[in-house]
Amino acid sequence: MKQFRLNTSNQGKFKEFERLFAAFGISLEATHIDLKEIAADPLSVIVHKASVAGERVIVDDTSLDVEGEAVGVYVRSMLDELPRFIGKRVHWRVLLAYREENQVFVFAGELAGVVVSRRGSSGFGFDPYFLPEGEELTLAESKPDSLNARAMAVKALMQGKPFKVLPANTSWDGSWQ
């Protein structure tokens, strides 16, 4: 079984990625590199994280675009505020990336939906509030891989279908998250 390194300190997220990669015959090793995150758009954030994490270390970044709101990459710090967005359209985006020499390969998974009142007890983060388009259950009530932006990003990575290939960027003189 081929092995990859995934940088995360979130054990729940690691377990989910471990399951997703195992479906492709890949085992994961967790690394815990403390990466400061730049305050920028999701693509810039993931490129910077992959650039400083080291060669072939997979990094991830999740953003939640809420209709008319500035949430994006700051979703983790805004989880308690999700109930005030009930009824708004949302777009969940997961970016995975790794650096190889001076290039960063970025893979994406995306899912559209709407914010609803908290329902369900499985999953983590915003799963209880996210109702995918055309579905009746929140991600905390049912999260098949077909409705999982992480699974979509892993599939793109395993199929070698990057969303973008960009130059590595280890410098940053702006603000940090």
mmCIF file of the C-alpha atoms, coordinates in Angstrom:
data_MODEL
# 
_entry.id   MODEL 
# 
loop_
_atom_site.group_PDB 
_atom_site.id 
_atom_site.type_symbol 
_atom_site.label_atom_id 
_atom_site.label_alt_id 
_atom_site.label_comp_id 
_atom_site.label_asym_id 
_atom_site.label_entity_id 
_atom_site.label_seq_id 
_atom_site.pdbx_PDB_ins_code 
_atom_site.Cartn_x 
_atom_site.Cartn_y 
_atom_site.Cartn_z 
_atom_site.occupancy 
_atom_site.B_iso_or_equiv 
_atom_site.pdbx_formal_charge 
_atom_site.auth_seq_id 
_atom_site.auth_comp_id 
_atom_site.auth_asym_id 
_atom_site.auth_atom_id 
_atom_site.pdbx_PDB_model_num 
ATOM 1   C CA . MET A 1 1   ? 0.000   0.000  0.000   1.00 0.00 ? 1   MET A CA 1 
ATOM 2   C CA . LYS A 1 2   ? 1.412   3.391  -1.017  1.00 0.00 ? 2   LYS A CA 1 
ATOM 3   C CA . GLN A 1 3   ? 1.750   5.967  1.774   1.00 0.00 ? 3   GLN A CA 1 
ATOM 4   C CA . PHE A 1 4   ? 1.157   9.724  1.874   1.00 0.00 ? 4   PHE A CA 1 
ATOM 5   C CA . ARG A 1 5   ? 1.621   12.294 4.616   1.00 0.00 ? 5   ARG A CA 1 
ATOM 6   C CA . LEU A 1 6   ? -1.308  14.546 5.532   1.00 0.00 ? 6   LEU A CA 1 
ATOM 7   C CA . ASN A 1 7   ? -0.710  17.563 7.706   1.00 0.00 ? 7   ASN A CA 1 
ATOM 8   C CA . THR A 1 8   ? -3.514  18.054 10.226  1.00 0.00 ? 8   THR A CA 1 
ATOM 9   C CA . SER A 1 9   ? -3.923  18.206 13.975  1.00 0.00 ? 9   SER A CA 1 
ATOM 10  C CA . ASN A 1 10  ? -7.678  17.512 13.721  1.00 0.00 ? 10  ASN A CA 1 
ATOM 11  C CA . GLN A 1 11  ? -8.121  13.822 14.554  1.00 0.00 ? 11  GLN A CA 1 
ATOM 12  C CA . GLY A 1 12  ? -11.682 13.680 13.174  1.00 0.00 ? 12  GLY A CA 1 
ATOM 13  C CA . LYS A 1 13  ? -10.553 15.149 9.874   1.00 0.00 ? 13  LYS A CA 1 
ATOM 14  C CA . PHE A 1 14  ? -7.577  12.774 9.740   1.00 0.00 ? 14  PHE A CA 1 
ATOM 15  C CA . LYS A 1 15  ? -9.830  9.740  10.276  1.00 0.00 ? 15  LYS A CA 1 
ATOM 16  C CA . GLU A 1 16  ? -12.116 10.882 7.462   1.00 0.00 ? 16  GLU A CA 1 
ATOM 17  C CA . PHE A 1 17  ? -9.189  11.437 5.076   1.00 0.00 ? 17  PHE A CA 1 
ATOM 18  C CA . GLU A 1 18  ? -7.667  8.116  6.150   1.00 0.00 ? 18  GLU A CA 1 
ATOM 19  C CA . ARG A 1 19  ? -10.881 6.325  5.118   1.00 0.00 ? 19  ARG A CA 1 
ATOM 20  C CA . LEU A 1 20  ? -11.102 8.246  1.833   1.00 0.00 ? 20  LEU A CA 1 
ATOM 21  C CA . PHE A 1 21  ? -7.502  7.508  0.818   1.00 0.00 ? 21  PHE A CA 1 
ATOM 22  C CA . ALA A 1 22  ? -7.806  3.843  1.889   1.00 0.00 ? 22  ALA A CA 1 
ATOM 23  C CA . ALA A 1 23  ? -10.498 3.408  -0.782  1.00 0.00 ? 23  ALA A CA 1 
ATOM 24  C CA . PHE A 1 24  ? -7.679  4.023  -3.297  1.00 0.00 ? 24  PHE A CA 1 
ATOM 25  C CA . GLY A 1 25  ? -5.246  1.673  -1.536  1.00 0.00 ? 25  GLY A CA 1 
ATOM 26  C CA . ILE A 1 26  ? -3.312  4.533  0.054   1.00 0.00 ? 26  ILE A CA 1 
ATOM 27  C CA . SER A 1 27  ? -2.336  4.695  3.715   1.00 0.00 ? 27  SER A CA 1 
ATOM 28  C CA . LEU A 1 28  ? -1.907  8.047  5.425   1.00 0.00 ? 28  LEU A CA 1 
ATOM 29  C CA . GLU A 1 29  ? 0.576   9.202  7.990   1.00 0.00 ? 29  GLU A CA 1 
ATOM 30  C CA . ALA A 1 30  ? -0.351  12.271 10.027  1.00 0.00 ? 30  ALA A CA 1 
ATOM 31  C CA . THR A 1 31  ? 2.143   15.082 10.332  1.00 0.00 ? 31  THR A CA 1 
ATOM 32  C CA . HIS A 1 32  ? 1.666   17.942 12.751  1.00 0.00 ? 32  HIS A CA 1 
ATOM 33  C CA . ILE A 1 33  ? 3.559   20.827 11.205  1.00 0.00 ? 33  ILE A CA 1 
ATOM 34  C CA . ASP A 1 34  ? 2.299   24.042 12.787  1.00 0.00 ? 34  ASP A CA 1 
ATOM 35  C CA . LEU A 1 35  ? 1.498   26.115 9.710   1.00 0.00 ? 35  LEU A CA 1 
ATOM 36  C CA . LYS A 1 36  ? 0.557   29.732 10.183  1.00 0.00 ? 36  LYS A CA 1 
ATOM 37  C CA . GLU A 1 37  ? -2.233  30.596 7.776   1.00 0.00 ? 37  GLU A CA 1 
ATOM 38  C CA . ILE A 1 38  ? -2.168  33.743 5.734   1.00 0.00 ? 38  ILE A CA 1 
ATOM 39  C CA . ALA A 1 39  ? -5.236  35.985 5.658   1.00 0.00 ? 39  ALA A CA 1 
ATOM 40  C CA . ALA A 1 40  ? -6.112  35.706 1.986   1.00 0.00 ? 40  ALA A CA 1 
ATOM 41  C CA . ASP A 1 41  ? -8.381  33.963 -0.496  1.00 0.00 ? 41  ASP A CA 1 
ATOM 42  C CA . PRO A 1 42  ? -8.600  30.137 -0.265  1.00 0.00 ? 42  PRO A CA 1 
ATOM 43  C CA . LEU A 1 43  ? -6.329  29.484 -3.250  1.00 0.00 ? 43  LEU A CA 1 
ATOM 44  C CA . SER A 1 44  ? -3.562  31.722 -1.891  1.00 0.00 ? 44  SER A CA 1 
ATOM 45  C CA . VAL A 1 45  ? -3.922  30.107 1.552   1.00 0.00 ? 45  VAL A CA 1 
ATOM 46  C CA . ILE A 1 46  ? -3.561  26.549 0.236   1.00 0.00 ? 46  ILE A CA 1 
ATOM 47  C CA . VAL A 1 47  ? -0.627  27.413 -2.042  1.00 0.00 ? 47  VAL A CA 1 
ATOM 48  C CA . HIS A 1 48  ? 1.224   29.055 0.840   1.00 0.00 ? 48  HIS A CA 1 
ATOM 49  C CA . LYS A 1 49  ? 0.504   26.135 3.208   1.00 0.00 ? 49  LYS A CA 1 
ATOM 50  C CA . ALA A 1 50  ? 1.689   23.563 0.657   1.00 0.00 ? 50  ALA A CA 1 
ATOM 51  C CA . SER A 1 51  ? 4.759   25.652 -0.152  1.00 0.00 ? 51  SER A CA 1 
ATOM 52  C CA . VAL A 1 52  ? 5.985   25.746 3.450   1.00 0.00 ? 52  VAL A CA 1 
ATOM 53  C CA . ALA A 1 53  ? 4.860   22.246 4.556   1.00 0.00 ? 53  ALA A CA 1 
ATOM 54  C CA . GLY A 1 54  ? 7.580   20.428 2.644   1.00 0.00 ? 54  GLY A CA 1 
ATOM 55  C CA . GLU A 1 55  ? 7.795   18.194 -0.395  1.00 0.00 ? 55  GLU A CA 1 
ATOM 56  C CA . ARG A 1 56  ? 4.788   15.936 -0.997  1.00 0.00 ? 56  ARG A CA 1 
ATOM 57  C CA . VAL A 1 57  ? 3.064   16.748 2.294   1.00 0.00 ? 57  VAL A CA 1 
ATOM 58  C CA . ILE A 1 58  ? -0.658  17.033 1.604   1.00 0.00 ? 58  ILE A CA 1 
ATOM 59  C CA . VAL A 1 59  ? -2.344  20.034 3.191   1.00 0.00 ? 59  VAL A CA 1 
ATOM 60  C CA . ASP A 1 60  ? -6.009  20.917 3.150   1.00 0.00 ? 60  ASP A CA 1 
ATOM 61  C CA . ASP A 1 61  ? -8.085  24.019 3.527   1.00 0.00 ? 61  ASP A CA 1 
ATOM 62  C CA . THR A 1 62  ? -11.828 24.239 3.902   1.00 0.00 ? 62  THR A CA 1 
ATOM 63  C CA . SER A 1 63  ? -13.873 27.286 3.098   1.00 0.00 ? 63  SER A CA 1 
ATOM 64  C CA . LEU A 1 64  ? -17.574 27.930 3.331   1.00 0.00 ? 64  LEU A CA 1 
ATOM 65  C CA . ASP A 1 65  ? -18.945 30.659 1.120   1.00 0.00 ? 65  ASP A CA 1 
ATOM 66  C CA . VAL A 1 66  ? -22.202 31.953 2.586   1.00 0.00 ? 66  VAL A CA 1 
ATOM 67  C CA . GLU A 1 67  ? -24.421 34.079 0.370   1.00 0.00 ? 67  GLU A CA 1 
ATOM 68  C CA . GLY A 1 68  ? -23.773 37.739 1.172   1.00 0.00 ? 68  GLY A CA 1 
ATOM 69  C CA . GLU A 1 69  ? -21.401 37.026 4.074   1.00 0.00 ? 69  GLU A CA 1 
ATOM 70  C CA . ALA A 1 70  ? -17.641 37.100 4.589   1.00 0.00 ? 70  ALA A CA 1 
ATOM 71  C CA . VAL A 1 71  ? -17.035 33.628 6.004   1.00 0.00 ? 71  VAL A CA 1 
ATOM 72  C CA . GLY A 1 72  ? -14.763 31.775 3.557   1.00 0.00 ? 72  GLY A CA 1 
ATOM 73  C CA . VAL A 1 73  ? -11.586 30.446 5.173   1.00 0.00 ? 73  VAL A CA 1 
ATOM 74  C CA . TYR A 1 74  ? -12.678 31.805 8.576   1.00 0.00 ? 74  TYR A CA 1 
ATOM 75  C CA . VAL A 1 75  ? -15.470 29.218 8.915   1.00 0.00 ? 75  VAL A CA 1 
ATOM 76  C CA . ARG A 1 76  ? -13.785 27.494 11.885  1.00 0.00 ? 76  ARG A CA 1 
ATOM 77  C CA . SER A 1 77  ? -14.006 30.654 13.981  1.00 0.00 ? 77  SER A CA 1 
ATOM 78  C CA . MET A 1 78  ? -17.602 31.324 12.912  1.00 0.00 ? 78  MET A CA 1 
ATOM 79  C CA . LEU A 1 79  ? -19.253 27.963 13.652  1.00 0.00 ? 79  LEU A CA 1 
ATOM 80  C CA . ASP A 1 80  ? -21.254 29.418 16.546  1.00 0.00 ? 80  ASP A CA 1 
ATOM 81  C CA . GLU A 1 81  ? -22.669 32.059 14.196  1.00 0.00 ? 81  GLU A CA 1 
ATOM 82  C CA . LEU A 1 82  ? -24.054 29.641 11.589  1.00 0.00 ? 82  LEU A CA 1 
ATOM 83  C CA . PRO A 1 83  ? -27.626 29.747 12.981  1.00 0.00 ? 83  PRO A CA 1 
ATOM 84  C CA . ARG A 1 84  ? -27.892 33.395 11.919  1.00 0.00 ? 84  ARG A CA 1 
ATOM 85  C CA . PHE A 1 85  ? -27.337 32.312 8.294   1.00 0.00 ? 85  PHE A CA 1 
ATOM 86  C CA . ILE A 1 86  ? -30.330 29.928 8.159   1.00 0.00 ? 86  ILE A CA 1 
ATOM 87  C CA . GLY A 1 87  ? -31.891 29.947 4.706   1.00 0.00 ? 87  GLY A CA 1 
ATOM 88  C CA . LYS A 1 88  ? -28.796 31.309 2.963   1.00 0.00 ? 88  LYS A CA 1 
ATOM 89  C CA . ARG A 1 89  ? -27.141 29.477 0.097   1.00 0.00 ? 89  ARG A CA 1 
ATOM 90  C CA . VAL A 1 90  ? -23.702 28.056 0.879   1.00 0.00 ? 90  VAL A CA 1 
ATOM 91  C CA . HIS A 1 91  ? -20.835 26.603 -1.082  1.00 0.00 ? 91  HIS A CA 1 
ATOM 92  C CA . TRP A 1 92  ? -18.434 24.203 0.667   1.00 0.00 ? 92  TRP A CA 1 
ATOM 93  C CA . ARG A 1 93  ? -14.999 24.020 -0.928  1.00 0.00 ? 93  ARG A CA 1 
ATOM 94  C CA . VAL A 1 94  ? -12.144 21.736 0.085   1.00 0.00 ? 94  VAL A CA 1 
ATOM 95  C CA . LEU A 1 95  ? -8.739  22.305 -1.430  1.00 0.00 ? 95  LEU A CA 1 
ATOM 96  C CA . LEU A 1 96  ? -5.961  19.735 -1.117  1.00 0.00 ? 96  LEU A CA 1 
ATOM 97  C CA . ALA A 1 97  ? -2.456  20.555 -2.238  1.00 0.00 ? 97  ALA A CA 1 
ATOM 98  C CA . TYR A 1 98  ? 1.109   19.380 -2.148  1.00 0.00 ? 98  TYR A CA 1 
ATOM 99  C CA . ARG A 1 99  ? 4.384   20.853 -3.335  1.00 0.00 ? 99  ARG A CA 1 
ATOM 100 C CA . GLU A 1 100 ? 6.720   19.067 -5.682  1.00 0.00 ? 100 GLU A CA 1 
ATOM 101 C CA . GLU A 1 101 ? 9.919   21.011 -6.330  1.00 0.00 ? 101 GLU A CA 1 
ATOM 102 C CA . ASN A 1 102 ? 8.759   24.560 -7.154  1.00 0.00 ? 102 ASN A CA 1 
ATOM 103 C CA . GLN A 1 103 ? 5.189   23.733 -8.113  1.00 0.00 ? 103 GLN A CA 1 
ATOM 104 C CA . VAL A 1 104 ? 2.073   23.353 -6.001  1.00 0.00 ? 104 VAL A CA 1 
ATOM 105 C CA . PHE A 1 105 ? -0.607  20.966 -7.233  1.00 0.00 ? 105 PHE A CA 1 
ATOM 106 C CA . VAL A 1 106 ? -4.087  21.955 -6.029  1.00 0.00 ? 106 VAL A CA 1 
ATOM 107 C CA . PHE A 1 107 ? -7.124  19.656 -6.093  1.00 0.00 ? 107 PHE A CA 1 
ATOM 108 C CA . ALA A 1 108 ? -10.693 20.740 -5.377  1.00 0.00 ? 108 ALA A CA 1 
ATOM 109 C CA . GLY A 1 109 ? -13.961 19.316 -4.141  1.00 0.00 ? 109 GLY A CA 1 
ATOM 110 C CA . GLU A 1 110 ? -17.096 21.467 -3.973  1.00 0.00 ? 110 GLU A CA 1 
ATOM 111 C CA . LEU A 1 111 ? -20.679 21.130 -2.822  1.00 0.00 ? 111 LEU A CA 1 
ATOM 112 C CA . ALA A 1 112 ? -23.569 23.607 -2.877  1.00 0.00 ? 112 ALA A CA 1 
ATOM 113 C CA . GLY A 1 113 ? -26.356 23.739 -0.330  1.00 0.00 ? 113 GLY A CA 1 
ATOM 114 C CA . VAL A 1 114 ? -28.247 25.856 2.170   1.00 0.00 ? 114 VAL A CA 1 
ATOM 115 C CA . VAL A 1 115 ? -27.828 26.602 5.895   1.00 0.00 ? 115 VAL A CA 1 
ATOM 116 C CA . VAL A 1 116 ? -30.565 24.999 8.018   1.00 0.00 ? 116 VAL A CA 1 
ATOM 117 C CA . SER A 1 117 ? -31.269 24.645 11.734  1.00 0.00 ? 117 SER A CA 1 
ATOM 118 C CA . ARG A 1 118 ? -28.912 22.209 13.435  1.00 0.00 ? 118 ARG A CA 1 
ATOM 119 C CA . ARG A 1 119 ? -29.842 18.595 12.606  1.00 0.00 ? 119 ARG A CA 1 
ATOM 120 C CA . GLY A 1 120 ? -27.928 15.375 13.161  1.00 0.00 ? 120 GLY A CA 1 
ATOM 121 C CA . SER A 1 121 ? -25.154 14.330 15.473  1.00 0.00 ? 121 SER A CA 1 
ATOM 122 C CA . SER A 1 122 ? -22.433 12.804 13.312  1.00 0.00 ? 122 SER A CA 1 
ATOM 123 C CA . GLY A 1 123 ? -19.705 14.610 11.444  1.00 0.00 ? 123 GLY A CA 1 
ATOM 124 C CA . PHE A 1 124 ? -18.072 17.768 12.729  1.00 0.00 ? 124 PHE A CA 1 
ATOM 125 C CA . GLY A 1 125 ? -17.852 21.485 12.118  1.00 0.00 ? 125 GLY A CA 1 
ATOM 126 C CA . PHE A 1 126 ? -20.712 22.822 10.036  1.00 0.00 ? 126 PHE A CA 1 
ATOM 127 C CA . ASP A 1 127 ? -22.087 19.375 9.028   1.00 0.00 ? 127 ASP A CA 1 
ATOM 128 C CA . PRO A 1 128 ? -25.272 19.728 11.168  1.00 0.00 ? 128 PRO A CA 1 
ATOM 129 C CA . TYR A 1 129 ? -26.126 23.024 9.417   1.00 0.00 ? 129 TYR A CA 1 
ATOM 130 C CA . PHE A 1 130 ? -25.317 22.068 5.815   1.00 0.00 ? 130 PHE A CA 1 
ATOM 131 C CA . LEU A 1 131 ? -28.160 20.737 3.679   1.00 0.00 ? 131 LEU A CA 1 
ATOM 132 C CA . PRO A 1 132 ? -26.849 19.798 0.211   1.00 0.00 ? 132 PRO A CA 1 
ATOM 133 C CA . GLU A 1 133 ? -28.890 20.966 -2.788  1.00 0.00 ? 133 GLU A CA 1 
ATOM 134 C CA . GLY A 1 134 ? -31.666 18.530 -3.647  1.00 0.00 ? 134 GLY A CA 1 
ATOM 135 C CA . GLU A 1 135 ? -31.216 16.496 -0.456  1.00 0.00 ? 135 GLU A CA 1 
ATOM 136 C CA . GLU A 1 136 ? -33.394 15.996 2.616   1.00 0.00 ? 136 GLU A CA 1 
ATOM 137 C CA . LEU A 1 137 ? -30.676 15.203 5.166   1.00 0.00 ? 137 LEU A CA 1 
ATOM 138 C CA . THR A 1 138 ? -27.894 17.424 6.495   1.00 0.00 ? 138 THR A CA 1 
ATOM 139 C CA . LEU A 1 139 ? -24.293 16.262 6.251   1.00 0.00 ? 139 LEU A CA 1 
ATOM 140 C CA . ALA A 1 140 ? -24.483 15.330 9.952   1.00 0.00 ? 140 ALA A CA 1 
ATOM 141 C CA . GLU A 1 141 ? -27.438 13.047 9.218   1.00 0.00 ? 141 GLU A CA 1 
ATOM 142 C CA . SER A 1 142 ? -25.967 11.418 6.108   1.00 0.00 ? 142 SER A CA 1 
ATOM 143 C CA . LYS A 1 143 ? -22.675 12.106 4.357   1.00 0.00 ? 143 LYS A CA 1 
ATOM 144 C CA . PRO A 1 144 ? -22.131 9.736  1.456   1.00 0.00 ? 144 PRO A CA 1 
ATOM 145 C CA . ASP A 1 145 ? -18.921 10.337 -0.457  1.00 0.00 ? 145 ASP A CA 1 
ATOM 146 C CA . SER A 1 146 ? -20.980 11.635 -3.388  1.00 0.00 ? 146 SER A CA 1 
ATOM 147 C CA . LEU A 1 147 ? -21.945 14.587 -1.140  1.00 0.00 ? 147 LEU A CA 1 
ATOM 148 C CA . ASN A 1 148 ? -18.555 15.068 0.476   1.00 0.00 ? 148 ASN A CA 1 
ATOM 149 C CA . ALA A 1 149 ? -16.261 17.820 -0.798  1.00 0.00 ? 149 ALA A CA 1 
ATOM 150 C CA . ARG A 1 150 ? -13.306 16.115 0.911   1.00 0.00 ? 150 ARG A CA 1 
ATOM 151 C CA . ALA A 1 151 ? -14.029 12.884 -0.987  1.00 0.00 ? 151 ALA A CA 1 
ATOM 152 C CA . MET A 1 152 ? -14.269 14.835 -4.240  1.00 0.00 ? 152 MET A CA 1 
ATOM 153 C CA . ALA A 1 153 ? -10.895 16.498 -3.635  1.00 0.00 ? 153 ALA A CA 1 
ATOM 154 C CA . VAL A 1 154 ? -9.259  13.162 -2.727  1.00 0.00 ? 154 VAL A CA 1 
ATOM 155 C CA . LYS A 1 155 ? -10.681 11.586 -5.884  1.00 0.00 ? 155 LYS A CA 1 
ATOM 156 C CA . ALA A 1 156 ? -9.282  14.429 -8.014  1.00 0.00 ? 156 ALA A CA 1 
ATOM 157 C CA . LEU A 1 157 ? -5.861  14.000 -6.368  1.00 0.00 ? 157 LEU A CA 1 
ATOM 158 C CA . MET A 1 158 ? -5.846  10.236 -6.861  1.00 0.00 ? 158 MET A CA 1 
ATOM 159 C CA . GLN A 1 159 ? -6.880  10.654 -10.501 1.00 0.00 ? 159 GLN A CA 1 
ATOM 160 C CA . GLY A 1 160 ? -4.102  13.198 -11.020 1.00 0.00 ? 160 GLY A CA 1 
ATOM 161 C CA . LYS A 1 161 ? -6.553  15.928 -12.030 1.00 0.00 ? 161 LYS A CA 1 
ATOM 162 C CA . PRO A 1 162 ? -5.388  19.155 -10.399 1.00 0.00 ? 162 PRO A CA 1 
ATOM 163 C CA . PHE A 1 163 ? -7.680  22.152 -10.310 1.00 0.00 ? 163 PHE A CA 1 
ATOM 164 C CA . LYS A 1 164 ? -4.578  24.363 -10.600 1.00 0.00 ? 164 LYS A CA 1 
ATOM 165 C CA . VAL A 1 165 ? -0.801  24.002 -10.769 1.00 0.00 ? 165 VAL A CA 1 
ATOM 166 C CA . LEU A 1 166 ? 0.879   27.120 -9.423  1.00 0.00 ? 166 LEU A CA 1 
ATOM 167 C CA . PRO A 1 167 ? 4.377   28.229 -8.476  1.00 0.00 ? 167 PRO A CA 1 
ATOM 168 C CA . ALA A 1 168 ? 5.349   27.621 -4.857  1.00 0.00 ? 168 ALA A CA 1 
ATOM 169 C CA . ASN A 1 169 ? 5.164   30.716 -2.659  1.00 0.00 ? 169 ASN A CA 1 
ATOM 170 C CA . THR A 1 170 ? 6.834   30.682 0.747   1.00 0.00 ? 170 THR A CA 1 
ATOM 171 C CA . SER A 1 171 ? 6.893   34.436 1.293   1.00 0.00 ? 171 SER A CA 1 
ATOM 172 C CA . TRP A 1 172 ? 4.113   36.541 2.772   1.00 0.00 ? 172 TRP A CA 1 
ATOM 173 C CA . ASP A 1 173 ? 4.153   40.102 4.047   1.00 0.00 ? 173 ASP A CA 1 
ATOM 174 C CA . GLY A 1 174 ? 0.430   40.479 4.706   1.00 0.00 ? 174 GLY A CA 1 
ATOM 175 C CA . SER A 1 175 ? -1.641  39.664 7.771   1.00 0.00 ? 175 SER A CA 1 
ATOM 176 C CA . TRP A 1 176 ? -2.214  36.208 9.240   1.00 0.00 ? 176 TRP A CA 1 
ATOM 177 C CA . GLN A 1 177 ? -5.375  34.363 10.281  1.00 0.00 ? 177 GLN A CA 1 
# 
